[in-house]
């Protein structure tokens, strides 16, 4: 049972933070999130599967399962988490507070699922791992999923993943399902970047968001970890080595529902330094009552610009090669051979260019997610 966030929020946040009245999810959605969702909807057979599963998925059973075998957060149970949940809904101006359950599971995790109305589920492993401000960012992350309408697709992904395991023995049957599951996973990884931004808007404490991601990666040993060193890992990962490493990155990522943790941290920090984020914090952001007037063409254009900028500024060898091809660079056969074998000077294509220097990186930060604020 849900409750009105405005009626249930008895006081302003304990720490002074901005509230974003009427904010649209477009304010914080990562361009890749929208692009991946558009690609998913265009996938052959997805509309049929979506319509069919929307009517068949046992959502009532799912709700009864959590009600009967988990602890529902309320004023009487996990009251401090209930206060954070209402606080997050207040900050993002979500009209109804979604039910939240604590599920016994040592694996740190949280999710937002449901078709008609979202449900937030947090594991005991995550509750025990994070401090108050880190947990505030996580709950804000899940409320961001709810505001963006991600719960529906997440629920279908969970259901299809289960189905894929059951029909794996059927020739070709699993291939069709896995194609949709793979596309759903690609979208969901991008949607996590959007929800991380929502978590930052709720907590308004970048260091807490960074700490939470570090703990998810390395456990409750903050005294042994360092934010700058953690972010340096993301930079080293992005640079890779040669094209073999780029291919391995793709293979490692495909079965995952979430982006790699260091990458999430780097993406969030980069966004926190943009003009778009500052504009949101200054109160200039897209409103929900303007969503109906949003141009789909503009969204496509913004997403395309984001991907073009990603290719142009990426340090990954494969992305540099794609940039070379797009730019009509010569001797691509030689570049491809050198990058796979790790030989020759071709492995540092673009080294010393404008996009690799400080000015290029600043330009990337300023131009990232161009268009509407934070989108």
C-alpha positions in Angstrom: 0.0 0.0 0.0 1.4 3.4 -1.0 1.1 6.7 0.7 1.3 10.3 -0.4 4.8 11.5 -0.1 3.8 15.1 0.7 1.3 14.0 3.4 3.8 11.6 5.0 6.8 13.8 4.9 6.5 15.4 8.3 9.6 17.6 8.2 12.3 18.9 5.9 15.5 16.9 5.5 17.8 16.9 8.5 20.5 18.2 6.3 19.7 21.2 4.1 19.1 20.0 0.6 17.3 21.3 -2.5 13.9 19.9 -3.4 13.1 19.5 -7.1 9.4 20.2 -7.4 7.8 18.6 -10.5 11.2 17.4 -11.8 11.0 15.2 -14.9 13.2 12.1 -15.2 14.6 13.8 -18.4 16.6 16.0 -16.0 18.9 13.2 -15.0 18.5 10.5 -17.6 21.7 9.5 -19.3 21.5 9.8 -23.1 22.6 6.2 -23.5 19.7 5.1 -21.3 17.2 6.6 -23.8 19.1 5.4 -26.8 19.3 1.8 -25.5 15.5 1.9 -24.7 14.7 3.1 -28.2 16.9 0.3 -29.7 15.2 -2.2 -27.5 11.7 -1.2 -28.6 12.8 -1.5 -32.2 14.0 -5.1 -31.7 12.0 -7.6 -33.7 9.4 -9.3 -31.6 9.9 -7.1 -28.5 6.5 -5.4 -28.8 4.7 -8.8 -29.0 6.6 -10.1 -26.0 6.1 -6.9 -24.0 2.3 -6.9 -24.6 2.0 -10.6 -23.8 4.1 -10.5 -20.6 2.4 -7.4 -19.4 -0.8 -9.4 -19.2 0.7 -12.6 -17.9 3.3 -11.7 -15.4 2.2 -12.7 -11.9 2.6 -9.3 -10.3 0.1 -10.1 -7.6 2.1 -13.2 -6.7 5.3 -11.2 -6.6 3.8 -8.7 -4.2 2.4 -11.5 -2.0 5.9 -13.1 -2.0 7.6 -10.1 -0.6 4.8 -9.4 1.8 5.0 -12.9 3.2 8.7 -13.5 3.2 10.4 -10.1 3.7 10.1 -7.2 6.1 8.1 -4.3 4.9 9.6 -0.9 5.8 7.4 1.3 7.8 7.3 3.5 10.9 7.3 0.3 12.9 10.0 -1.6 11.0 13.3 -0.2 9.8 11.9 3.3 10.6 15.2 5.0 9.6 15.0 3.5 6.1 11.3 4.5 5.9 12.3 8.1 6.7 14.9 8.0 4.0 12.4 6.6 1.5 9.9 9.3 2.2 12.7 11.9 2.1 13.8 10.7 -1.3 10.3 10.9 -2.7 10.0 14.4 -1.2 13.2 15.5 -2.8 12.3 14.1 -6.3 8.6 15.1 -5.8 7.3 11.5 -6.4 3.6 11.6 -5.5 3.3 8.1 -4.1 5.8 6.4 -1.9 6.5 2.9 -3.3 6.4 0.0 -0.8 9.9 -1.0 0.3 10.9 -4.4 1.6 14.1 -5.7 3.3 15.0 -9.2 2.0 17.4 -11.5 3.8 20.3 -11.9 1.4 24.0 -11.4 2.3 24.7 -10.1 -1.3 24.5 -6.3 -1.3 21.8 -5.4 -3.8 18.7 -3.3 -4.4 16.1 -3.3 -7.1 12.9 -1.5 -8.2 10.4 -3.9 -9.9 6.6 -4.0 -10.6 4.3 -3.4 -13.5 1.3 -1.4 -12.2 3.2 0.1 -9.3 6.9 -0.1 -8.4 8.2 -2.0 -5.4 11.7 -1.4 -4.0 13.6 -4.3 -2.5 16.8 -3.9 -0.5 18.9 -6.8 0.7 20.2 -7.1 4.3 23.7 -7.3 2.9 23.4 -3.7 1.6 21.7 -2.4 4.8 24.6 -3.8 6.8 27.3 -2.5 4.4 26.3 1.2 4.0 26.2 4.2 6.4 23.2 6.6 6.5 24.3 9.0 3.7 25.5 6.1 1.5 22.1 4.4 1.9 20.3 7.7 1.2 22.0 7.7 -2.2 21.0 4.1 -2.9 17.3 4.7 -1.9 17.4 7.8 -4.1 18.8 5.7 -6.9 15.8 3.3 -6.6 13.3 6.1 -6.4 14.9 7.5 -9.6 14.2 4.1 -11.2 10.5 4.5 -10.1 10.2 8.0 -11.4 11.7 7.0 -14.7 9.3 4.1 -15.2 12.2 1.6 -15.3 10.4 -1.0 -13.0 8.3 -2.4 -15.8 11.3 -3.4 -18.0 13.3 -4.6 -15.1 10.5 -7.0 -14.1 10.3 -8.3 -17.7 14.0 -8.8 -17.7 13.9 -10.9 -14.5 11.0 -13.0 -15.9 12.7 -13.6 -19.3 16.0 -14.5 -17.7 14.1 -17.2 -15.8 12.3 -18.3 -18.9 15.6 -18.5 -20.9 17.0 -21.0 -18.4 13.9 -23.2 -18.6 13.8 -23.3 -22.4 17.5 -23.6 -23.0 17.1 -27.1 -24.3 14.6 -26.1 -27.1 16.4 -25.5 -30.4 16.3 -21.8 -31.5 13.7 -21.1 -28.8 16.4 -19.8 -26.4 18.1 -17.8 -29.1 15.0 -15.5 -29.7 14.6 -15.0 -25.9 18.2 -14.4 -25.3 18.3 -11.7 -28.0 15.7 -9.8 -26.1 17.4 -10.5 -22.7 20.7 -9.2 -24.1 19.0 -6.0 -25.4 17.2 -5.6 -22.0 20.5 -6.0 -20.2 22.2 -3.4 -22.4 19.3 -1.0 -21.6 19.4 -1.8 -17.9 23.1 -1.1 -17.6 22.5 2.3 -19.1 19.5 3.0 -16.9 21.8 2.4 -13.8 23.8 5.4 -14.9 20.6 7.5 -14.9 19.6 6.2 -11.5 23.0 6.9 -10.0 22.4 10.5 -11.0 19.0 10.5 -9.3 20.7 9.1 -6.1 23.1 12.1 -6.2 20.2 14.5 -6.6 18.6 13.0 -3.5 21.7 12.7 -1.3 23.5 15.8 -2.7 26.7 14.3 -1.3 29.1 13.2 -4.0 31.5 11.7 -1.5 28.7 9.5 0.0 27.8 8.2 -3.5 31.5 7.5 -4.2 31.9 5.7 -0.9 28.8 3.5 -1.5 30.1 2.4 -4.9 33.5 1.6 -3.4 31.9 -0.5 -0.7 29.9 -2.4 -3.3 33.2 -3.1 -5.1 35.5 -3.8 -2.1 33.4 -4.3 1.0 33.3 -2.4 4.3 37.0 -1.5 4.4 36.9 2.2 3.6 40.1 2.8 5.7 41.9 0.6 3.0 40.4 2.4 0.0 40.9 5.8 -1.7 38.4 7.6 -4.0 41.1 9.0 -6.3 42.8 5.6 -6.6 39.4 4.0 -7.3 38.7 6.5 -10.0 42.1 5.9 -11.5 41.1 2.3 -11.9 38.3 3.4 -14.2 40.7 5.5 -16.2 43.1 2.5 -16.6 40.2 0.2 -17.5 38.9 2.6 -20.2 42.4 3.0 -21.8 42.7 -0.8 -22.0 45.7 -2.1 -23.9 44.9 -3.2 -27.4 41.8 -4.4 -29.3 42.0 -7.7 -27.6 41.3 -6.0 -24.3 38.4 -4.1 -25.9 36.8 -7.3 -27.0 37.3 -8.9 -23.6 35.6 -5.9 -22.0 32.5 -6.4 -24.1 32.5 -10.2 -23.4 32.8 -9.5 -19.6 30.0 -6.9 -19.7 27.4 -8.8 -21.7 26.1 -11.1 -19.0 25.9 -8.3 -16.3 22.8 -6.3 -15.4 24.9 -3.5 -14.0 27.9 -1.5 -15.4 31.2 -2.1 -13.7 31.4 -0.2 -10.4 34.5 1.9 -11.2 32.9 3.0 -14.4 29.7 4.0 -12.6 31.8 6.1 -10.1 33.7 7.8 -12.9 30.5 8.5 -14.9 28.8 10.0 -11.8 31.8 12.2 -10.9 32.0 13.4 -14.5 28.3 14.4 -14.5 28.6 16.2 -11.1 31.2 18.5 -12.7 29.0 19.4 -15.7 27.0 22.6 -16.3 23.9 20.4 -16.7 24.2 19.2 -13.1 24.8 22.7 -11.8 21.7 24.0 -13.6 19.6 21.4 -11.9 21.0 22.3 -8.5 20.2 26.0 -9.3 16.6 25.0 -10.0 16.7 25.0 -13.8 15.5 21.6 -15.0 12.8 20.0 -17.2 9.4 19.6 -15.5 7.0 16.7 -15.8 4.2 18.9 -17.1 6.5 19.6 -20.1 7.1 16.0 -21.0 4.1 15.9 -23.4 5.8 18.6 -25.5 9.2 16.9 -25.7 10.4 16.2 -29.2 11.4 12.6 -29.9 13.7 13.9 -32.7 15.5 16.1 -30.2 16.0 13.2 -27.9 17.5 11.1 -30.8 19.7 14.0 -31.7 21.0 14.4 -28.2 21.7 10.7 -27.9 23.5 10.6 -31.2 25.6 13.6 -30.2 26.5 11.8 -26.9 27.6 8.7 -28.7 29.6 10.7 -31.2 31.3 12.6 -28.4 32.0 9.3 -26.6 33.7 7.8 -29.6 35.7 11.0 -30.2 37.0 11.3 -26.6 37.2 7.7 -25.6 40.6 6.3 -24.7 39.5 2.7 -25.5 41.4 1.3 -28.4 38.3 0.0 -30.1 36.5 3.3 -29.8 39.6 5.1 -31.2 39.6 2.7 -34.2 35.9 3.5 -34.8 36.8 7.2 -34.7 39.5 6.6 -37.2 37.1 4.8 -39.5 34.5 7.5 -39.2 37.1 10.1 -39.9 38.4 8.3 -42.9 41.8 7.6 -41.6 44.2 5.8 -43.9 45.9 2.4 -43.5 43.1 1.0 -41.3 44.3 -2.5 -42.1 47.7 -1.7 -40.6 46.1 0.0 -37.6 43.9 -3.0 -36.9 46.9 -5.4 -37.2 49.0 -3.3 -34.9 46.3 -2.9 -32.2 45.6 -6.6 -32.1 49.3 -7.5 -31.9 50.2 -4.6 -29.7 52.9 -3.5 -32.2 53.8 -0.2 -33.8 52.9 3.4 -33.1 49.3 2.8 -34.3 48.4 1.7 -30.8 48.3 5.3 -29.6 46.2 6.8 -32.3 45.1 10.3 -31.5 47.8 10.6 -28.8 48.6 14.2 -28.1 45.4 15.3 -30.0 43.0 17.9 -28.8 40.6 15.4 -27.4 43.2 13.6 -25.3 44.6 16.7 -23.6 43.1 18.7 -20.8 41.3 21.0 -23.0 39.6 18.0 -24.9 38.6 16.4 -21.6 37.1 19.7 -20.4 35.3 20.1 -23.7 33.9 16.5 -23.2 32.7 17.3 -19.7 31.0 20.5 -20.9 29.4 19.0 -24.0 28.4 15.7 -22.4 24.7 15.2 -22.4 24.1 18.3 -24.4 20.5 19.7 -24.8 18.1 19.7 -22.0 19.5 20.0 -18.5 21.0 16.8 -17.3 19.4 14.6 -20.0 
